[in-house]
Amino acid sequence: MNDRLEQVGAATPVERVYAPDARYSATAVEAIVALLREVKNFRSHAAAMFISDFRSSYRGTVFGIFWNFILPLVPLTVYIFLVNLRVFPVREGLEPALYIGFNVTVWSLMTGLVTRPIQVVKSRNKDSMKTSLPISVSVVSSFGQLCFDTLVRIALLILMMIYFQHWPHVNILGLGASLLVGITFSLSLGLILSIFNVIVPDVSRVVTIVLQYGIFMSGVIFPLSSMGGLVILEKLNPFAFVIKSARDYVFVGTHGDGIILLFWACISFFIFLIAMRFFYVMERRIREID
């Protein structure tokens, strides 16, 4: 009997084929689709995480939810205070408060898309190892607070426009294109750096330093045209270019560097494809799943 079993086993050998996880061979488009599917499948978790973080930010305080509205306005109000001290002159036909307020709003949105993925991936990586919740969902939930802060700042900008009676001449398509380029570029940069920061924690510190100097190199406070040779950064620095083009499309209605905008749109899209695939492939490695 045993001889027969051995003969049958010998006649039908078992072959084992080892293949890499499909994630590692995924294309950029497949990675984007998979990440969007993750967010869709866990959208209720993302909403719950945002609400929990939103409430925890003021839980136990005296003024409660009031802090969620006032803290996003602090950077703007600081510069407005300096404007009232006549530290900043009128720029490009705009009230200094409007000029700086708009710039800070766009700058905060773009830099938030860079820094939040770095913070979230680093802080929640260990927790995600214990659950099946993808890190991408945690990153998306963190953007809820960023969107809320941006809306609060926009509300203040609208009030300032009414107070100064400086009515905008908004070009919706141009503004949308400029912001889309800035959002795509910043998000891509944030996703890539978030992975590198897990490997080399110095990345977050370097990013903090660069952004502190970058606010001056991006024309947020003073126009780069008034800073001599740094005027070239208006086109070479994507943060500076997006801020200027968005401001022009809001207050002037036109922008003279459409070709440069198209150039940065192509660069941003290319980096976006790389970033999404890189984040998708590396997520399991940093979670030590594989």
C-alpha atoms as a printed R data frame, in Angstrom:
    type eleno elety resid chain resno       x      y       z
1   ATOM     1    CA   MET     A     1   0.000  0.000   0.000
2   ATOM     2    CA   ASN     A     2   2.776  2.383   0.907
3   ATOM     3    CA   ASP     A     3   4.603  1.504  -2.302
4   ATOM     4    CA   ARG     A     4   1.516  2.481  -4.326
5   ATOM     5    CA   LEU     A     5   1.221  5.835  -2.553
6   ATOM     6    CA   GLU     A     6   4.869  6.543  -3.187
7   ATOM     7    CA   GLN     A     7   4.390  5.704  -6.867
8   ATOM     8    CA   VAL     A     8   1.352  7.988  -7.121
9   ATOM     9    CA   GLY     A     9   3.231 10.777  -5.334
10  ATOM    10    CA   ALA     A    10   6.198 10.346  -7.597
11  ATOM    11    CA   ALA     A    11   3.986 10.461 -10.670
12  ATOM    12    CA   THR     A    12   2.323 13.743  -9.628
13  ATOM    13    CA   PRO     A    13   5.008 16.017  -8.138
14  ATOM    14    CA   VAL     A    14   3.872 19.224  -6.480
15  ATOM    15    CA   GLU     A    15   5.309 22.396  -7.975
16  ATOM    16    CA   ARG     A    16   5.571 25.537  -5.917
17  ATOM    17    CA   VAL     A    17   5.868 28.818  -7.741
18  ATOM    18    CA   TYR     A    18   7.090 31.869  -5.826
19  ATOM    19    CA   ALA     A    19   6.018 35.188  -7.316
20  ATOM    20    CA   PRO     A    20   6.396 38.707  -5.974
21  ATOM    21    CA   ASP     A    21   3.377 40.500  -4.577
22  ATOM    22    CA   ALA     A    22   1.374 42.098  -7.379
23  ATOM    23    CA   ARG     A    23   1.820 45.397  -5.566
24  ATOM    24    CA   TYR     A    24   5.504 45.505  -6.505
25  ATOM    25    CA   SER     A    25   4.809 45.024 -10.203
26  ATOM    26    CA   ALA     A    26   1.926 47.510 -10.308
27  ATOM    27    CA   THR     A    27   2.065 50.396 -12.738
28  ATOM    28    CA   ALA     A    28   1.493 53.984 -11.684
29  ATOM    29    CA   VAL     A    29  -2.106 53.891 -12.909
30  ATOM    30    CA   GLU     A    30  -2.777 50.623 -11.070
31  ATOM    31    CA   ALA     A    31  -1.280 52.132  -7.911
32  ATOM    32    CA   ILE     A    32  -3.546 55.193  -8.162
33  ATOM    33    CA   VAL     A    33  -6.625 53.024  -8.694
34  ATOM    34    CA   ALA     A    34  -5.681 50.790  -5.756
35  ATOM    35    CA   LEU     A    35  -5.082 53.745  -3.422
36  ATOM    36    CA   LEU     A    36  -8.385 55.332  -4.408
37  ATOM    37    CA   ARG     A    37 -10.088 52.002  -3.770
38  ATOM    38    CA   GLU     A    38  -8.502 51.835  -0.322
39  ATOM    39    CA   VAL     A    39  -9.776 55.296   0.549
40  ATOM    40    CA   LYS     A    40 -13.238 54.462  -0.779
41  ATOM    41    CA   ASN     A    41 -13.460 51.201   1.156
42  ATOM    42    CA   PHE     A    42 -12.330 52.853   4.396
43  ATOM    43    CA   ARG     A    43 -14.018 56.222   3.892
44  ATOM    44    CA   SER     A    44 -16.081 55.816   7.063
45  ATOM    45    CA   HIS     A    45 -12.872 55.193   9.027
46  ATOM    46    CA   ALA     A    46 -11.300 58.312   7.503
47  ATOM    47    CA   ALA     A    47 -14.321 60.410   8.486
48  ATOM    48    CA   ALA     A    48 -14.321 58.980  12.014
49  ATOM    49    CA   MET     A    49 -10.596 59.673  12.401
50  ATOM    50    CA   PHE     A    50 -11.039 63.272  11.238
51  ATOM    51    CA   ILE     A    51 -13.934 63.871  13.654
52  ATOM    52    CA   SER     A    52 -11.981 62.294  16.508
53  ATOM    53    CA   ASP     A    53  -8.885 64.420  15.802
54  ATOM    54    CA   PHE     A    54 -11.025 67.531  15.341
55  ATOM    55    CA   ARG     A    55 -12.721 67.058  18.697
56  ATOM    56    CA   SER     A    56  -9.590 66.029  20.554
57  ATOM    57    CA   SER     A    57  -7.897 69.274  19.517
58  ATOM    58    CA   TYR     A    58 -10.207 71.274  21.798
59  ATOM    59    CA   ARG     A    59 -11.409 68.653  24.285
60  ATOM    60    CA   GLY     A    60 -10.924 69.857  27.845
61  ATOM    61    CA   THR     A    61 -10.328 73.491  26.896
62  ATOM    62    CA   VAL     A    62 -12.375 76.425  28.164
63  ATOM    63    CA   PHE     A    63 -13.225 77.936  24.772
64  ATOM    64    CA   GLY     A    64 -13.882 74.602  23.070
65  ATOM    65    CA   ILE     A    65 -14.429 74.526  19.327
66  ATOM    66    CA   PHE     A    66 -13.607 78.231  19.173
67  ATOM    67    CA   TRP     A    67  -9.898 77.242  19.018
68  ATOM    68    CA   ASN     A    68 -10.438 75.344  15.754
69  ATOM    69    CA   PHE     A    69 -11.519 78.593  14.144
70  ATOM    70    CA   ILE     A    70  -9.046 80.998  15.707
71  ATOM    71    CA   LEU     A    71  -5.782 79.016  15.417
72  ATOM    72    CA   PRO     A    72  -5.802 78.846  11.571
73  ATOM    73    CA   LEU     A    73  -6.141 82.637  11.537
74  ATOM    74    CA   VAL     A    74  -3.134 83.306  13.764
75  ATOM    75    CA   PRO     A    75  -0.547 83.375  10.916
76  ATOM    76    CA   LEU     A    76  -2.716 85.782   8.925
77  ATOM    77    CA   THR     A    77  -3.499 88.061  11.848
78  ATOM    78    CA   VAL     A    78   0.198 88.323  12.760
79  ATOM    79    CA   TYR     A    79   1.027 89.666   9.308
80  ATOM    80    CA   ILE     A    80  -2.028 91.914   9.300
81  ATOM    81    CA   PHE     A    81  -0.822 93.360  12.592
82  ATOM    82    CA   LEU     A    82   2.564 94.069  11.001
83  ATOM    83    CA   VAL     A    83   0.781 95.693   8.066
84  ATOM    84    CA   ASN     A    84  -0.967 98.076  10.437
85  ATOM    85    CA   LEU     A    85   2.462 99.019  11.775
86  ATOM    86    CA   ARG     A    86   3.342 99.928   8.162
87  ATOM    87    CA   VAL     A    87   6.035 97.297   7.976
88  ATOM    88    CA   PHE     A    88   4.796 96.227   4.529
89  ATOM    89    CA   PRO     A    89   4.093 98.658   1.668
90  ATOM    90    CA   VAL     A    90   1.329 98.338  -0.906
91  ATOM    91    CA   ARG     A    91   2.248 95.673  -3.452
92  ATOM    92    CA   GLU     A    92   0.952 95.150  -6.989
93  ATOM    93    CA   GLY     A    93  -2.039 97.405  -6.444
94  ATOM    94    CA   LEU     A    94  -3.330 95.342  -3.509
95  ATOM    95    CA   GLU     A    95  -3.813 96.240   0.093
96  ATOM    96    CA   PRO     A    96  -0.868 94.736   1.998
97  ATOM    97    CA   ALA     A    97  -3.232 92.762   4.232
98  ATOM    98    CA   LEU     A    98  -4.939 91.218   1.208
99  ATOM    99    CA   TYR     A    99  -1.645 90.554  -0.552
100 ATOM   100    CA   ILE     A   100  -0.079 88.751   2.387
101 ATOM   101    CA   GLY     A   101  -3.321 87.137   3.539
102 ATOM   102    CA   PHE     A   102  -3.883 85.519   0.162
103 ATOM   103    CA   ASN     A   103  -0.255 84.418  -0.146
104 ATOM   104    CA   VAL     A   104  -0.216 82.885   3.332
105 ATOM   105    CA   THR     A   105  -3.453 81.013   2.620
106 ATOM   106    CA   VAL     A   106  -2.094 79.374  -0.531
107 ATOM   107    CA   TRP     A   107   1.323 78.802   1.071
108 ATOM   108    CA   SER     A   108  -0.265 77.101   4.099
109 ATOM   109    CA   LEU     A   109  -2.336 74.853   1.859
110 ATOM   110    CA   MET     A   110   0.661 73.747  -0.220
111 ATOM   111    CA   THR     A   111   3.056 73.274   2.683
112 ATOM   112    CA   GLY     A   112   0.354 71.434   4.625
113 ATOM   113    CA   LEU     A   113   0.131 68.897   1.806
114 ATOM   114    CA   VAL     A   114   3.880 68.370   2.198
115 ATOM   115    CA   THR     A   115   4.170 68.188   5.975
116 ATOM   116    CA   ARG     A   116   1.003 66.329   6.965
117 ATOM   117    CA   PRO     A   117   1.846 63.050   5.156
118 ATOM   118    CA   ILE     A   118   5.282 63.153   6.802
119 ATOM   119    CA   GLN     A   119   3.760 63.618  10.261
120 ATOM   120    CA   VAL     A   120   0.976 61.067   9.805
121 ATOM   121    CA   VAL     A   121   3.070 58.268   8.310
122 ATOM   122    CA   LYS     A   122   5.671 58.646  11.045
123 ATOM   123    CA   SER     A   123   3.212 58.854  13.949
124 ATOM   124    CA   ARG     A   124   0.735 56.206  12.847
125 ATOM   125    CA   ASN     A   125   3.044 53.710  11.198
126 ATOM   126    CA   LYS     A   126   3.396 51.569  14.338
127 ATOM   127    CA   ASP     A   127  -0.350 51.568  14.954
128 ATOM   128    CA   SER     A   128  -1.049 50.561  11.369
129 ATOM   129    CA   MET     A   129   1.157 47.488  11.784
130 ATOM   130    CA   LYS     A   130  -1.431 46.101  14.207
131 ATOM   131    CA   THR     A   131  -4.440 46.667  11.957
132 ATOM   132    CA   SER     A   132  -5.456 46.304   8.325
133 ATOM   133    CA   LEU     A   133  -6.134 50.029   8.022
134 ATOM   134    CA   PRO     A   134  -3.988 51.397   5.160
135 ATOM   135    CA   ILE     A   135  -1.770 54.366   5.929
136 ATOM   136    CA   SER     A   136  -3.279 56.133   2.923
137 ATOM   137    CA   VAL     A   137  -6.561 56.409   4.835
138 ATOM   138    CA   SER     A   138  -4.816 58.080   7.775
139 ATOM   139    CA   VAL     A   139  -3.159 60.541   5.401
140 ATOM   140    CA   VAL     A   140  -6.459 61.409   3.738
141 ATOM   141    CA   SER     A   141  -8.187 61.915   7.100
142 ATOM   142    CA   SER     A   142  -5.470 64.409   8.095
143 ATOM   143    CA   PHE     A   143  -6.291 66.490   5.029
144 ATOM   144    CA   GLY     A   144  -9.741 67.116   6.492
145 ATOM   145    CA   GLN     A   145  -8.261 69.467   9.077
146 ATOM   146    CA   LEU     A   146  -6.158 71.145   6.389
147 ATOM   147    CA   CYS     A   147  -9.276 71.763   4.284
148 ATOM   148    CA   PHE     A   148 -11.104 73.160   7.293
149 ATOM   149    CA   ASP     A   149  -8.234 75.521   8.130
150 ATOM   150    CA   THR     A   150  -8.086 76.693   4.508
151 ATOM   151    CA   LEU     A   151 -11.821 77.441   4.431
152 ATOM   152    CA   VAL     A   152 -11.526 79.478   7.636
153 ATOM   153    CA   ARG     A   153  -8.704 81.547   6.096
154 ATOM   154    CA   ILE     A   154 -10.690 82.050   2.888
155 ATOM   155    CA   ALA     A   155 -13.606 83.351   4.958
156 ATOM   156    CA   LEU     A   156 -11.305 85.927   6.539
157 ATOM   157    CA   LEU     A   157 -10.007 86.926   3.095
158 ATOM   158    CA   ILE     A   158 -13.565 87.520   1.895
159 ATOM   159    CA   LEU     A   159 -14.258 89.713   4.912
160 ATOM   160    CA   MET     A   160 -11.092 91.716   4.192
161 ATOM   161    CA   MET     A   161 -12.152 92.184   0.553
162 ATOM   162    CA   ILE     A   162 -15.459 93.583   1.766
163 ATOM   163    CA   TYR     A   163 -13.769 95.822   4.331
164 ATOM   164    CA   PHE     A   164 -11.246 97.239   1.836
165 ATOM   165    CA   GLN     A   165 -13.844 97.229  -0.965
166 ATOM   166    CA   HIS     A   166 -11.344 95.520  -3.222
167 ATOM   167    CA   TRP     A   167 -13.487 93.295  -5.419
168 ATOM   168    CA   PRO     A   168 -11.775 90.375  -7.177
169 ATOM   169    CA   HIS     A   169 -11.891 89.594 -10.892
170 ATOM   170    CA   VAL     A   170 -11.808 85.819 -10.549
171 ATOM   171    CA   ASN     A   171 -10.876 83.647 -13.493
172 ATOM   172    CA   ILE     A   172 -12.261 80.312 -12.286
173 ATOM   173    CA   LEU     A   173 -10.501 78.141 -14.867
174 ATOM   174    CA   GLY     A   174  -7.139 79.819 -14.378
175 ATOM   175    CA   LEU     A   175  -7.419 79.752 -10.593
176 ATOM   176    CA   GLY     A   176  -8.451 76.103 -10.638
177 ATOM   177    CA   ALA     A   177  -5.558 75.179 -12.927
178 ATOM   178    CA   SER     A   178  -3.027 77.014 -10.743
179 ATOM   179    CA   LEU     A   179  -4.263 75.464  -7.515
180 ATOM   180    CA   LEU     A   180  -4.439 72.012  -9.109
181 ATOM   181    CA   VAL     A   181  -0.785 72.284 -10.134
182 ATOM   182    CA   GLY     A   182   0.188 73.406  -6.638
183 ATOM   183    CA   ILE     A   183  -1.859 70.710  -4.909
184 ATOM   184    CA   THR     A   184  -0.558 67.952  -7.183
185 ATOM   185    CA   PHE     A   185   3.065 69.007  -6.787
186 ATOM   186    CA   SER     A   186   2.850 69.447  -3.002
187 ATOM   187    CA   LEU     A   187   0.967 66.196  -2.398
188 ATOM   188    CA   SER     A   188   3.444 64.250  -4.524
189 ATOM   189    CA   LEU     A   189   6.367 65.737  -2.659
190 ATOM   190    CA   GLY     A   190   4.723 65.000   0.689
191 ATOM   191    CA   LEU     A   191   4.048 61.341  -0.143
192 ATOM   192    CA   ILE     A   192   7.614 60.712  -1.300
193 ATOM   193    CA   LEU     A   193   9.190 62.467   1.670
194 ATOM   194    CA   SER     A   194   6.881 60.673   4.120
195 ATOM   195    CA   ILE     A   195   8.373 57.322   3.109
196 ATOM   196    CA   PHE     A   196  11.951 58.593   3.227
197 ATOM   197    CA   ASN     A   197  11.299 60.091   6.658
198 ATOM   198    CA   VAL     A   198  10.485 56.650   8.063
199 ATOM   199    CA   ILE     A   199  13.847 55.417   6.794
200 ATOM   200    CA   VAL     A   200  15.821 58.573   7.641
201 ATOM   201    CA   PRO     A   201  14.073 60.620  10.391
202 ATOM   202    CA   ASP     A   202  16.251 63.627   9.572
203 ATOM   203    CA   VAL     A   203  14.043 64.289   6.538
204 ATOM   204    CA   SER     A   204  11.290 65.959   8.588
205 ATOM   205    CA   ARG     A   205  13.792 68.301  10.222
206 ATOM   206    CA   VAL     A   206  15.316 69.259   6.896
207 ATOM   207    CA   VAL     A   207  11.853 69.927   5.460
208 ATOM   208    CA   THR     A   208  11.011 72.181   8.431
209 ATOM   209    CA   ILE     A   209  14.164 74.238   7.911
210 ATOM   210    CA   VAL     A   210  13.678 74.508   4.156
211 ATOM   211    CA   LEU     A   211  10.082 75.687   4.548
212 ATOM   212    CA   GLN     A   212  11.049 78.303   7.127
213 ATOM   213    CA   TYR     A   213  13.427 79.872   4.618
214 ATOM   214    CA   GLY     A   214  11.177 78.990   1.704
215 ATOM   215    CA   ILE     A   215   8.475 81.421   2.766
216 ATOM   216    CA   PHE     A   216  10.869 84.254   1.860
217 ATOM   217    CA   MET     A   217  11.995 82.517  -1.349
218 ATOM   218    CA   SER     A   218   8.397 82.086  -2.512
219 ATOM   219    CA   GLY     A   219   7.250 85.720  -2.511
220 ATOM   220    CA   VAL     A   220   4.789 85.164   0.331
221 ATOM   221    CA   ILE     A   221   5.758 88.285   2.293
222 ATOM   222    CA   PHE     A   222   7.809 90.348  -0.145
223 ATOM   223    CA   PRO     A   223   7.466 90.114  -3.947
224 ATOM   224    CA   LEU     A   224  10.467 88.388  -5.481
225 ATOM   225    CA   SER     A   225  10.556 91.155  -8.098
226 ATOM   226    CA   SER     A   226  11.762 93.497  -5.339
227 ATOM   227    CA   MET     A   227  14.572 91.176  -4.260
228 ATOM   228    CA   GLY     A   228  17.012 91.622  -7.111
229 ATOM   229    CA   GLY     A   229  18.332 88.403  -8.634
230 ATOM   230    CA   LEU     A   230  15.794 86.305  -6.765
231 ATOM   231    CA   VAL     A   231  13.135 87.366  -9.269
232 ATOM   232    CA   ILE     A   232  14.044 84.281 -11.311
233 ATOM   233    CA   LEU     A   233  12.453 82.164  -8.577
234 ATOM   234    CA   GLU     A   234   9.037 83.438  -9.647
235 ATOM   235    CA   LYS     A   235   9.237 80.863 -12.444
236 ATOM   236    CA   LEU     A   236  11.724 78.310 -11.115
237 ATOM   237    CA   ASN     A   237  10.159 77.905  -7.660
238 ATOM   238    CA   PRO     A   238   6.813 76.071  -8.079
239 ATOM   239    CA   PHE     A   239   5.526 77.433  -4.761
240 ATOM   240    CA   ALA     A   240   6.268 81.009  -5.806
241 ATOM   241    CA   PHE     A   241   4.811 80.496  -9.262
242 ATOM   242    CA   VAL     A   242   1.574 78.928  -8.031
243 ATOM   243    CA   ILE     A   243   1.048 81.657  -5.438
244 ATOM   244    CA   LYS     A   244   1.627 84.448  -7.970
245 ATOM   245    CA   SER     A   245  -0.475 82.891 -10.728
246 ATOM   246    CA   ALA     A   246  -3.353 82.112  -8.341
247 ATOM   247    CA   ARG     A   247  -3.240 85.677  -6.992
248 ATOM   248    CA   ASP     A   248  -3.297 87.098 -10.521
249 ATOM   249    CA   TYR     A   249  -6.243 84.916 -11.523
250 ATOM   250    CA   VAL     A   250  -8.187 86.101  -8.459
251 ATOM   251    CA   PHE     A   251  -7.459 89.839  -8.405
252 ATOM   252    CA   VAL     A   252  -6.524 90.581 -12.027
253 ATOM   253    CA   GLY     A   253  -8.321 87.867 -13.962
254 ATOM   254    CA   THR     A   254  -5.357 86.999 -16.198
255 ATOM   255    CA   HIS     A   255  -1.847 85.680 -15.912
256 ATOM   256    CA   GLY     A   256   0.902 86.210 -18.458
257 ATOM   257    CA   ASP     A   257   2.860 82.969 -17.990
258 ATOM   258    CA   GLY     A   258   0.512 80.324 -19.323
259 ATOM   259    CA   ILE     A   259   3.396 78.404 -20.883
260 ATOM   260    CA   ILE     A   260   5.190 78.210 -17.534
261 ATOM   261    CA   LEU     A   261   1.968 77.026 -15.909
262 ATOM   262    CA   LEU     A   262   1.695 74.263 -18.507
263 ATOM   263    CA   PHE     A   263   5.331 73.341 -17.874
264 ATOM   264    CA   TRP     A   264   4.778 72.979 -14.136
265 ATOM   265    CA   ALA     A   265   1.534 71.091 -14.786
266 ATOM   266    CA   CYS     A   266   3.464 68.485 -16.783
267 ATOM   267    CA   ILE     A   267   6.201 68.262 -14.150
268 ATOM   268    CA   SER     A   268   3.653 67.935 -11.355
269 ATOM   269    CA   PHE     A   269   1.727 65.203 -13.168
270 ATOM   270    CA   PHE     A   270   4.924 63.242 -13.833
271 ATOM   271    CA   ILE     A   271   6.022 63.488 -10.188
272 ATOM   272    CA   PHE     A   272   2.481 62.563  -9.105
273 ATOM   273    CA   LEU     A   273   2.656 59.283 -11.020
274 ATOM   274    CA   ILE     A   274   6.013 58.468  -9.463
275 ATOM   275    CA   ALA     A   275   4.872 59.431  -5.966
276 ATOM   276    CA   MET     A   276   1.660 57.400  -6.025
277 ATOM   277    CA   ARG     A   277   3.408 54.241  -7.195
278 ATOM   278    CA   PHE     A   278   6.304 54.757  -4.770
279 ATOM   279    CA   PHE     A   279   3.937 55.241  -1.831
280 ATOM   280    CA   TYR     A   280   1.803 52.263  -2.859
281 ATOM   281    CA   VAL     A   281   4.790 49.922  -3.244
282 ATOM   282    CA   MET     A   282   6.632 51.043  -0.116
283 ATOM   283    CA   GLU     A   283   3.657 51.117   2.259
284 ATOM   284    CA   ARG     A   284   3.869 47.412   3.113
285 ATOM   285    CA   ARG     A   285   7.606 47.551   3.544
286 ATOM   286    CA   ILE     A   286   7.519 50.355   6.076
287 ATOM   287    CA   ARG     A   287   4.680 48.539   7.875
288 ATOM   288    CA   GLU     A   288   6.863 45.421   7.875
289 ATOM   289    CA   ILE     A   289   4.117 43.345   6.303
290 ATOM   290    CA   ASP     A   290   6.432 41.810   3.698
